[in-house]
Amino acid sequence: MLLTTPAGTSFRFDPGALCLELLPTGGPDAFARYEVLHTPADLLDWAARSRLTPTPALEVTEEELADVRRTRDALWRTAIARTRGEPPAPGDLGLVNEAAARPPLVPAVGPDGARRWAGPADGHRLLSTVARDAVDLLTGPWAHRIRMCAADDCHLVYVDTSRPGRRRWCSMERCGNRHKVRTLRARRDTEPPAPD
């Protein structure tokens, strides 16, 4: 997915899971300043940029949008707890499980052999699909690889799917590159001046 920094610079970010793609849309506490899900249309825009393919033709109510934001905030707290090796709050897990228990978006094969969505597509079904992805992630083989970007000023969460399991940055294009530049500058500052 393509994200934009507060300074207006765009960079690619692959969190590795649908549920983690929802987190950069805002969140609890300090993350509230990044809120972008203000109207149902904002959730439709997010779905179009997500890894859901094809983009479902959604009808979202204000109530469903509020449920998405509430569950997203619970996912944030749960993911952060996981990165710290702490148990998630029971109330947060309850919100995720409640959303996952609802009927999800239903994939189907169209007459042309292409993937499509069958049946109704609303905010609760979208949220259920995201929450089920979270359950799969949190209970699956990649659960121990949920990480937060190592940059001091970045809190993006991702699944480290690299073979060696040593991914440190949300994006080499952004935080990884900034780290390389800082390291190079620090090394240059500590090198003795060249003799004449």
C-alpha positions in Angstrom: 0.0 0.0 0.0 1.1 3.6 -0.6 1.3 5.8 2.6 2.0 9.5 2.8 4.1 11.0 5.6 2.9 14.2 7.4 5.5 16.1 5.3 3.8 14.8 2.1 6.3 12.2 1.0 4.9 8.9 -0.3 6.4 5.5 0.3 5.4 1.8 -0.2 4.5 -0.2 2.9 3.6 -3.9 3.0 2.4 -4.9 6.5 2.0 -8.5 5.3 -1.6 -8.9 6.5 -5.0 -7.4 5.7 -5.7 -6.7 9.4 -2.5 -4.7 9.7 -3.4 -2.6 6.6 -6.2 -1.1 8.6 -4.0 0.2 11.4 -2.5 3.2 9.5 -6.0 4.7 9.2 -5.8 6.1 12.7 -6.0 4.5 16.1 -6.2 5.0 19.9 -4.5 7.7 22.0 -1.5 9.2 20.1 -2.5 7.5 16.8 -5.9 9.4 16.8 -4.1 12.3 15.1 -3.7 10.1 12.0 -7.5 9.4 11.8 -8.6 9.2 8.1 -11.9 7.2 8.6 -14.2 10.1 9.1 -17.1 9.0 6.8 -18.2 5.8 5.2 -16.7 6.9 1.9 -13.3 6.9 3.7 -13.7 3.2 4.5 -14.6 2.5 0.9 -11.4 4.3 -0.2 -9.4 2.2 2.2 -11.0 -1.0 0.9 -10.0 0.0 -2.6 -6.4 0.4 -1.6 -6.3 -2.8 0.6 -5.3 -6.3 -0.6 -8.9 -7.3 -1.0 -9.4 -8.2 -4.6 -11.4 -7.3 -6.4 -12.6 -4.3 -4.4 -15.9 -5.2 -2.9 -18.9 -2.9 -3.7 -19.6 -1.9 -0.2 -22.5 -0.1 1.5 -21.3 1.2 4.8 -23.4 3.0 7.5 -22.1 5.4 10.2 -22.7 2.8 12.8 -20.6 0.2 10.9 -17.9 2.8 10.5 -17.9 3.4 14.3 -17.6 -0.4 14.8 -14.6 -0.5 12.4 -12.8 2.3 14.2 -13.5 0.7 17.6 -12.2 -2.7 16.4 -9.2 -1.1 14.7 -8.2 0.5 17.9 -8.5 -2.9 19.7 -6.3 -4.4 16.9 -3.7 -1.6 17.5 -3.5 -2.3 21.2 -3.4 -6.1 20.6 -0.6 -5.8 17.9 1.5 -3.5 20.1 1.1 -5.9 23.1 2.2 -8.7 20.8 5.3 -6.8 19.7 6.2 -6.3 23.4 5.6 -9.9 24.3 2.7 -8.8 26.6 -0.7 -10.4 26.8 -3.4 -8.4 25.0 -6.3 -6.9 27.0 -9.3 -9.3 27.3 -11.6 -6.4 26.2 -9.6 -5.9 23.0 -9.6 -9.6 22.2 -13.4 -9.6 22.9 -13.9 -6.8 20.3 -11.8 -8.7 17.7 -13.6 -12.0 18.4 -17.0 -10.3 18.3 -16.3 -8.9 14.9 -14.8 -12.2 13.6 -18.0 -14.0 14.7 -20.2 -12.1 12.2 -20.6 -13.3 8.6 -17.6 -12.2 6.4 -17.4 -11.1 2.8 -18.0 -14.3 0.7 -15.6 -14.9 -2.2 -16.9 -16.6 -5.3 -15.9 -17.6 -8.8 -17.6 -15.6 -11.5 -18.9 -17.0 -14.8 -15.7 -15.7 -16.5 -13.5 -17.5 -14.0 -12.5 -14.4 -12.1 -12.8 -13.8 -8.4 -15.8 -11.8 -7.2 -17.8 -11.3 -4.0 -21.1 -13.0 -3.5 -24.0 -11.8 -1.5 -24.2 -8.5 0.5 -21.1 -6.5 1.1 -21.5 -4.1 4.0 -19.3 -2.6 6.8 -19.9 -5.5 9.2 -18.9 -8.1 6.6 -15.8 -6.1 5.8 -14.9 -5.8 9.4 -15.5 -9.6 10.0 -13.2 -10.4 7.1 -10.5 -8.1 8.6 -11.1 -9.5 12.1 -10.8 -13.1 10.9 -7.5 -12.2 9.2 -6.4 -10.9 12.6 -7.4 -14.1 14.4 -5.5 -16.1 11.7 -2.4 -13.9 12.2 -2.5 -13.8 16.0 -3.0 -17.6 16.3 -0.9 -18.7 13.3 2.7 -19.4 12.4 3.6 -15.8 11.9 2.3 -14.5 15.3 5.8 -14.4 16.7 6.9 -12.3 13.7 4.6 -9.3 14.4 7.0 -6.3 14.7 6.9 -2.6 15.1 9.2 -0.4 12.9 12.6 0.1 14.6 12.7 3.8 13.8 12.2 6.0 16.9 9.6 8.2 15.2 7.6 5.4 13.4 5.1 3.0 14.9 3.9 1.1 11.9 3.3 -2.6 12.6 4.0 -5.4 10.1 4.6 -9.1 9.9 8.2 -10.0 9.2 7.9 -12.6 6.4 11.5 -12.3 5.4 13.3 -15.7 5.3 15.9 -14.8 8.1 13.3 -13.0 10.2 15.4 -9.9 10.7 13.3 -7.1 9.1 13.6 -4.0 11.1 11.9 -1.3 9.1 8.4 -0.6 7.9 9.9 0.3 4.6 13.5 0.3 3.4 12.3 3.2 1.1 11.5 5.3 4.1 12.8 4.4 7.6 15.5 2.0 6.4 16.9 4.7 4.1 16.7 7.3 6.8 18.7 5.0 9.2 21.4 4.4 6.5 21.8 8.2 6.0 22.0 8.8 9.8 24.6 6.0 10.2 26.7 7.3 7.3 26.6 10.9 8.7 27.6 9.7 12.2 30.5 7.6 10.8 31.7 10.6 8.8 31.5 12.9 11.9 33.6 10.5 14.0 36.3 9.8 11.3 39.5 11.8 11.8 40.2 14.4 9.2 42.3 13.3 6.3 46.0 14.5 6.4 47.0 17.1 3.9 
